[in-house]
Amino acid sequence: MAGGAFVPTSGGKEYPGKFTGRVFLTCIFAATGGLIFGYDLGISGGVTSMDVFLKDFFPDVYRKESSVKPSDDQYCKFDSQILTLFTSSLYLAALVSSIGASIATRTYGRRPTMMASGVLFAAGAIVNGLAKNVVMLIVGRLLLGFGIGCANQSVPIYLSEVAPYKFRGAFNMMFQLFITIGILIANLLNYVLARWVGGDTAWRLSLGGAIVPGLIILLGSCFLSDSPNSEIERGNYEKAKDLLLKLRKVDNVDEEFNDLVEASEKAKLVKHAWLNIFKRKYRPQLVFAFCIPMFQQLTGMNVIVFYAPVLFKTIGFRE
């Protein structure tokens, strides 16, 4: 697949390339884009379990929750359409922005899209951390979602294009690794702030703390070069070849470079690229691309990740 289109290439070749410190650091910085997604997955559930946060922004939920005795059934005490909108607005924004980000990665490059994700995420963190009302919370969540959509679209592609062929799977999994690291950090931070800080400061630091992973991906992207594939797509052939030489640390990258150029040129000739996936020969890819995330969602795992503190609280767990 090249430039959003499926094209025949001489793929499968084992291009020469070395595992270098430059490649490792480049992929590490890029993979930190997963932190912004993971941090938000972990932070939202913890914040919505803080009484002071509910009291300030969702008083109806707070009253229902505080009026329940420990022996009572707490099922659906967190039932609130506004609270649901606060949580889900980020993911709706991420869905929309991922579509626009796919165009941006091809038109402007992977690196600028990653930088945009950091800017948007940091802006959303500031708005949420300074929130005075629900509108500000939702606006902040939308900005966070736009940032996540940009990162989820650009980072995995960037990692695949920069890493040597032998290590592409491993480096791509680093994005998933950083997502889980972000979830862990967010839950630990929520616990520490709720227990030892408390008050408005706790939830403001939790939500505002999202600026840290946002700045990490932003500053990291500033020191990265774009991928060779991206430079080729935009006609910068000499720059792309120089990047390949630096990344692979070998004397000759002509074979890989020519293959990338060939794929890019063929991709430009493809009409109605998005319809290609529905052709019979690509049906297995379509089925797997649809079914794998669908069944992952149907396990209910995301509900546990999003709302773990709330779930534990409603079934009677306390500090």
N, C-alpha and C positions, 0 to 999 in steps of 0.2 A: 504494500500500500504506500502510495507516494502522493503528497499534497492533497489528501482526502480522497484519492481515487485508487482503485485496484488496477494495477498495470503489471504486465509480465516483465520480469527482470531476470538477471542471471543470479538470483538470490541463492543462498545455500553455500556459497563459496566461503572458504575459511581464509578471510583476509588476514595479512600479517598485522600484528599489533601487540604491544606490551602493556602489562599492568603497571602503570606509572603513578607516581605520587600526584601528578597533575590531574590525571583522570580520576583518581580516588577523591581528591579534594573537590574537584568540580562536581562530581556526582553527590558527594556529601552535602555541599552547599545547596545544590538543586533539590535534593531529597528533603531538606528541611521544610520545603513547601508542604509536606504532609503534616508538619506540626500545627499549622493553622487550622486544618480540618480536625485533627485529633483533639486539639485544645478546646475547640468549641463543642465537640461531641461530649467531652467530659464536664465542661463548665456549666452548661445550661441546666442540667438536672440538679447539680449541687446548689446552684443559686436559687432555683425555684423551690427548694426545700428549706431555705432560710426564712424564718418567721418575719424578720424585719423587712425583707424584700417583698414578701407577700402582703404585708401590712401596708407598705408604701404604694404598691402598684396594683395589687389584686386583693383589695380588702374583703370582697365577698368570699373568696377562697380562704382567706385567713380566718374569717368568722366561722365558716363551716368547719374548718379544721380544728380551731381552738375550742369549739363547743362540744367536740366529740370526746367522750370518756375513753380511757385506755381499753376498757372492756367492749366498747362498741365497735361495730363494723365500720371501718374507715374507707370502704370502697367508694370510689367516685367523689371523694371530698375535694379532689383537685380538679373536678370537672368544671371547665371554664373555657368558652370559645375565645376570649381575649388572651388567656394564658396559652391556649393552643396556637393562636396566631403568633404570639411572641416567639414560641419555639419553632414553628414550621415556616415562618416567613423567610428565615435564612435559607432553608433548603429549596423553597420555591425560587428564590433569587439565584441560588447556585445553579438550578436547572436552566433558567433563562440565560444566565451569563455564560454558561458552558457552551451554548450554541453560538453566541457572539464571539466567545474566546476562540472557538475553533477556526473562525474566519480570521481573527487577529493573529493567531499563531502562523498562519500561512502568509498573510499580507505583510505583517511587521516583524515577525520572528518569534521564536520561543522565549528568548531572554526578555524583550520588552513586555511580553504578556505576564511573565513571572514577576517582573517589577511592578506591573499594574496590580497584581494580586496582593503584593505586600502593601502598597499604598492604600488600596481599598480596605484591606483588613485592619490596618492601623487606624484608618479614619473611623471605621465602624467601632473599634475598641474605644476610641476617645469619646464618641457620641454616647455609647452605652455607659461608660464610666462616669460621665457627667450628667446622665439622664435625670430629668426632673418629672417626666410623665411617661405614660405608656407609648405615646407617639414617638418620643425620642428613642425609646427602647426598640421599637419596631424599625425605625429608620436606621438605627445602628445595626440591627440584625440584617437588614437588607444589604447594607454596605459590606458586612461580613460575608454574606452569601455571594455577592458579586466577586469578592476576593477569592473565596473558595472555588467558585466555578472557574475562574481564570487559572488557579493553581492546578486544579484537577485535570484541566485540559492540556496545559503546557508542560508540567513537570514530568509526567510519565513519558511523553514523547521525547522530551529533551534527554532524559536519562537513556532511553533506548538508542538515540542517535549518537550520543557522545561515547558511551561505553563500548569497548572492544566486543566483538561478536561472542566471545567465550563467556563474557561476564554480564551480558545484557539482562538476563533473567535475575541474576543476583542483585545488580544495581537497581533494577526496577522494583524489587521487593523492599529496597531500602525506603522507598516512599511509603509502603505499608507499615514498615517498622516505625518510622517517625510518626505515623498516625497513632499507633498504639502508645508510643512514648508521650505524645501530646495528651492522650486520654489519661494516662497515669499522672502526669504532672498536674493536670487540671483537677483531678479528684483529690490529690494530696493537698493542693493549694486551697481548695474549698474547705477541706477538713481543718487545716491549720488556721485559716482565717476565721471560720465560723466558731471554732473552739477558743482561740486565744485572742482574737481581735474583736469580733462581734460588731453589732450596730451597722449603720450605713457603710462604714468603712470596709466591712468584710465583702459585701456584694459588689461594691464599687471597685475594689482592688481585683476581685475575681474577674469581673467583666472587663475592666480597664487593662488587666494584665495581658489581654490578648494582643496588645500593642507589641509585646516582646517578640512572639513568633512572627508577627507581621514585619517588624523591623529586621529580623534575622533573614527572612527570605528576600526582603528589599535590598539590604546591604550586601547580602551574598550575591544577588544577581548583578549588582553593580560591578563586581570583580570577575564575573564570568564572561566568557565570549559566547556568542551564539553558536548553535550547532552547525556543522558543515552542511547538512541537508537543508537547513533554513537559508543559509547563504546562497546555496545553489538555486533554490526556488526563487530567490530574488535577484538572480543573475550575477552574483558576486563570486565568480568561479575561482579567481586567483586567491581570494581571501579564504574560500572554502578549502582549497588545496593546502594552503599554509596551515590552517587549523587542523586538518587531518594529519599533517606531518608532525605537528606539535603534540597531538593527542596520541598518535600511534607510536611515536618514537622509533620509526624505521626510516630507511633511506628512500623507499619507493612506495607510494600509495596510489599509483596510477590505476591499478586494477579496481580498487574500491571506489576511487574518485570517478572513474569512467562509468561504473555501474550506477552510481548515484546520479550522475548527469543524465544517463540513459533513462532511468526511472522518472526523473523530473520532467524530461522532455516528453515522454510518453503520457505522463499524467496531464500535461497541458493540452493534449489532443483529445482527452476523454470528455465527452459531453454527458450531461446529466449524471454526474458522478454518484450522487446519493441514490439513484435508482439501480445502480449496478449491484448493490448488495442483495436485491430481490431476484437476481438471475439465478437459474437453477444451479450453476456451478459454484455459487457462493452461498447456497442455502445452508450447508453445515455451519459456516461461520456465523450466519445470521441466527440460527437456532441456538448455538452456544452463547453468543453475545447477549441474547435475550433471556435464555433460561438460567444461566449461572447467577446473574444478579437477582433475577426474580425469586429463585429458590432461596438465595441468601436472605432476601427480605422476608420471605414467608416463614423462616425459622423464628422470627420475632427477636432476633439478636439485637437489632438496632433499638428496639424499645427498651431493652435492658441497658444498653449503652447510654441512651439519651436520659433515661429516667431512673437509673439505679438508686440514687439517694432517696427519691420520692417513693419508689416501690418499697424499699426497705423500711422507710418511715411509716408507710400506710399499713404494713403488716406487723408493726409493733416494735421494730428495732429502735433503740435509742443509744445515745452515747454511753 
